[in-house]
Amino acid sequence: MRTRLFVTDISRWEEYGRAHGEFFKDIKPCTTMVEVSALIAPDYLIEIEATAVL
């Protein structure tokens, strides 16, 4: 399992990491966080992409 987090404000990485950890706590995926200038909607703060092999 791998997740990629695209965030608009990297200074909030601890909040994003905490929420990600709560949701994926049993899986513990390999994770990358990248700051982007914008997402598809101006009010979006984070986009999470997940790849898994079953």
N, C-alpha and C positions, 0 to 999 in steps of 0.2 A: 504494500500500500504506500502511496505517495500522495502528498497534498502540496498544492502551491497556493499561497495566499498573496493576492494582489491588493495592496492597501494604498489609500490616498494620503495617509499621514503616518509615516513610519515611527514618529515619536510616541505613538500609542501602541507600540509593539507588545508591551506587557499585557495590556487588556486583550488584544487579539490572541496572544499566546495562551492566556488563561482560559478564554472561551474555547479555543481550539483544543486545549488539553482536557477540558471537561467533556467535550463531545467525543473525542478520539482516545480517551484515557485507556481503554482496554486494547486498542489497536497499536498505538504508538507509531504512527507512520513516519517515514522520512519526510521532512518538511522544508520548504523554501518560502521565504517571505520577501516580496519585492515591492518597492514603492513605485507607484505609477502616478502620472499627472492627473488622470481622471478615469472614471469608469463610465459605463453606458448611460447612467442617470446621475445627475449632479448630487443627489442626496445619498448615493451609495458610498459607503466607507470601505467596504471589503468585498472581494469576490474570492471564493474558494473553489479550486479545481481539484478533483480527486481522481486518482487512477488506482484501480485494484485488479488483482488477478484472483479469480476464484478457482 
